[in-house]
Amino acid sequence: MDWHSHIISDPKIMFGKPCIKNTRIPVDLILEKLGNGETISDLLNAYPKISEDDIKACMLYAAVSINNITEFTT
């Protein structure tokens, strides 16, 4: 998956925080909710404008950021 097609960082949106494209939903919010036990299904119900791929892109973005790499493949 190419997370670039799902995640953007624009200084005009949420002060440049990485967000799911075409939303104001920041990546860290999604990751925090997953870390606190919410499921992908919970998130899809709470945020109907996002997709499962958007959520997976958030997780991949986090992995890439932590590893300080430009691509991550499985």
Buried (B, 14 or more C-beta within 10 A) or exposed (E): EEBBEBBBBEEEBBEEBBBBBEBEBBBBBBBEBBEEEBEBEEBBEEBEEBBEBBBBBBBBBBEBEEEEEEEBEE
